[in-house]
Amino acid sequence: MDVGQADAILIKQGTSAMLVDAGNNADAEFVVQYIKAQGVTKLDYVIGTHPHEDHIGGLDAVIRAFQIERIIMPKAVATTKTYEDVLAVIQQKGFKITAPVPGTKFAFGSASFTVLAPNSADYESLNNHSVVIRLVYGKTSFLLTGDAENISEKEMLDKAFTLKSDVLKVSHHGSDTSTTTDFLGAVDPRYAVISVGKDNSYGHPSSSVIKRLQDRGVQVYRTDENGSVTAISDGATITFAVQKDGMTDKAKTSSTPTPAAPVPSAPTQPAAPPKRGGVVIQNVDLVKEIVTLKNTSSEDVDLSGWMLLSVKGNQSFVFPQGTIIKAGSTLTIASGDANGDIKWTNKNIWNNDGDPAQLIDDMGNVVSEY
Ligand SMILES: [Zn+2]
């Protein structure tokens, strides 16, 4: 998910679902809506990689909103309000936290994942407490690293864990504290995803990490350029779908011979494909905080999983499953104090000095701009 300078990863396999991190506190509603829009009501696993706000900020809201089977978090202590909020809701719901023990394997639908870190309980940097998992589905594999730094990377190498993975979620937003040459060599990924905010104050991702990836010919996706990034595995090949195509050089096409159709919400799509044309943003009232969509076609359009984007504020609303705009009619989306057919959030979204709006369908195409 594109949560700016933060991490949030939703994984689905059959009827199983897992969330790894939940963005900043301010992303809570977006993350919850995004998961709901994918038709998920139950999370088999929730992993809070480490207690920094940009990873567990939205976790309390997620734990409140969904049925949850197992919560995995490291035994790292933080005294922040954000962390206390998460612990409080876990306690309220009577959940127990599963501590990550490296080498432990968990079943996840027809897939499985193994915990690879943390391998110590004592680090100077909270980032090194990050839970690292390697997820395997058929012949395909994904390494999710949280913000683990070079110390943790070296421990994983020393323990001789299988690190080789097709997809690497690049650690720590592409910071040069992580993704050492040795570690990258052992993972040897074909694809890398960097979860990072545009123009962030940390200078992430670091140019040296980008170079290390490029030198190896790794295809890189970045949430600051591509928005939310979806990887789809059929067990043999992996294909990618992005919210916006901000890539400058390489084409998005996979070099694999039989790419699967890049449909992020395939399992929840109705048999007959919904009509995509004809829905436009008719008006954006920046002051009243109301967006009006109009279906100009003669057929109902299913907006499930579509997204409304405030370009300047870089905030997005995902239409929940089952949102239909009837032929010839309008649909209003309200924020702030406004009322509409759909309430986005109580926060003000639109910049009164002008703020372009985009309507993006569930295939990642911009279908209307205002
Ligand atoms: Zn982080």
Residues whose N, C-alpha, C, O or C-beta is under 5 A from the ligand:
A	BS01	ZN	D54 D147
